[in-house]
Amino acid sequence: MPFGFGKKEEASFTTDATDKDEFEEIQRIAHRLDADEKVVIVAKQSRFKPGGSKMSPDTIFVTDKRIIIRNPSALGMRENIESITFDKITAIELERGMMSSTVKIRASGYQRDIDAIAKEKAEK
């Protein structure tokens, strides 16, 4: 069905997430998911912990196929979406801090450090 002006087509997705905030985050990237792709983990960067982003925190989505990083900017008016399939990932490192963790993602020609991720989400 074609998109009409000002209307958004609802995208469907599969997830085990039961948290309302996680579900809303998934809805923001649902149109980028494959029909058979399942979101397994949603981890959002803290706004308040050291290393966090007060205005536009990153969100990491781990699906059964890849890692997707959503980086909003301009107070949510724009966003940058990065997608790294598992076969391209060369390393994932976890640095545990007292209040939060840093996740370091390395892939061929790509590296990204995301600070202020909740410890339990980072562990998963």
N, C-alpha and C positions, 0 to 999 in steps of 0.2 A: 504494500500500500504506500503511495507517495506521501511525503511529509507535507503538511500544510503550514502556512506561515504561522509562527507562534505556537505550533503544536509539536509535542514530542511523542514519538512512538514508544510505547513501553517495551523494554527489552526484557527477556526472560533469562533467568540464571538459576544455577543450582548451588546450594551452600548448606553447611550444617550450622551456620551462624544463627544464634538465637537472640543476641544482643541487638537492640534497636539501632544503636549508633553504628554498629558494624554493618547491619543490613542497609542503612542509608548510605554508607560509604560504598558498598558494593553497587548500589543503584547508580551511583555516579559514573561507574566504569562498565556497567552491564552491556552497553552497546558495543564494547570492544571485546567482549568475551565470545569464544566460539560456542556454538549451540551445545556441544557435548562437554564443555569445560566446567569444572566445579571449583569454586572458591573454598579453600581449606582454612586459611588463616588470614585475618585482617589485623594489622598492627599499625597504630597511628603514633606519630612522633608527638611527644609531649609539648605542650605550650609553656609549661612552667618549670620543668626540671632542667638542670644545666645542660646546655647544648641544644635545647629545644627551640622551636620556632614559634614566637608569640603570635605572629600574624597569619602565617600560612604553613601549618605543619604538613610534612609529607605523610603519605599513607602507603604502606607496603601490603600488597595482596599476593598471597601464595596460592596458586591454583594447582591442579593436578598436572599442568603442562609447563608452567612458567612462573616467573616473578614479575609482577607489574608494580611500578612505583608511580604514584600520582603526586605531582608537585604543583599545588595551586599557587598562583601569584596574583598580584593586583587585587588583594582582598577577595579572592575567589572568582574574579571576573575572567581570568585566564587560567590555563593549566597546561602542564607539560606531563605527558605520559611516556614512561619508559617501560619497555617489555624485553625481558631476557629469558629465552627458552632454556630449559635445564641442560640441554646438550651443549650450550655455549658457555655455561658457567664453569670457571676453572677453580674458584675457591669462594667460600663464604666463611668469614671469621666473626667471632663474637667476642667483644671486649666487655666484661662485666664491671660495672661501677657500683658505687654504694647505693645510688638512687635509681639508676637506669642502666641501660646497656647501649653499646654501639654495634651496629651490624655493618660489616664491610663485605661488599659484593664485588667479585672480580670475574670478568669474562674477557674473552678475546677482544682487545681494543676498548675495554670498558672497565672503569672502576668507580665505585661510589661508596661513601661512608655516610651512614645515617645515624645520628646521635639521638639520645633521649627516647629510646624505645623501651617500653615496659619490660622488665626482666623476664617475666613469664612468657610473654609473646615472643621475645627475642630467642629464648631457649627453644621454643617450638620450631 
